[in-house]
Amino acid sequence: MTYLAEHFDLPILDWIAENLRCPLLDTVMPWITLLGDAGIFWIAAAVILLCIPKYRRAGLSMGIALVMGLVLCNLTLKPLVARIRPYDFVLEHYGRNITLLVSTPHDFSFPSGHTIASFEGAIALLVHDKKLGIPATVLACLIAFSRMYLYVHYPTDVIFSVILGTALAFLSCWLVKKGFSVWKNRKMH
């Protein structure tokens, strides 16, 4: 992972820091990333949608995806891969201290829980309702980008997390569709 960090990830993070950092984004990005903290925004959205009959399947799909992501990301992959955060890598390998704009995360870097939860929620919503799903997906992209802007995740963490979060969203939508189909068939008999 050292080769990947040095030759792919860090050049991208450094390019973002050198070319995109500005006072406006330094203020906005911590707020955007906050929406992904502990998946709370997406959990709240799922709970609200569960309460609205028209959006119940979307809320259920989001909830199932979020639980799968928690188990797979935070409880399995993070401790298994144990990838150090980019700011720690830069300090360890180059002796350079990165000043963070957010509180220092104390878990491992890979994968990005913020990104997985955001894409699980947004894509599950997009599958069920494009009008709500499109802005949710834009928000998910902003949250994913914020993790790199804030130098707390490598681009490869974020790319993998987008893919995994999207896959879990589609899987949960399929499971909900199958579950409702089985329930409907049993109800008819």
Secondary structure as UniProt FT lines:
FT   HELIX           2..4
FT   HELIX           5..9
FT   HELIX           10..19
FT   HELIX           23..34
FT   TURN            35..36
FT   HELIX           37..39
FT   HELIX           40..50
FT   HELIX           53..55
FT   HELIX           56..69
FT   HELIX           70..77
FT   HELIX           78..81
FT   HELIX           86..94
FT   HELIX           113..128
FT   HELIX           130..149
FT   TURN            150..151
FT   HELIX           155..188
//
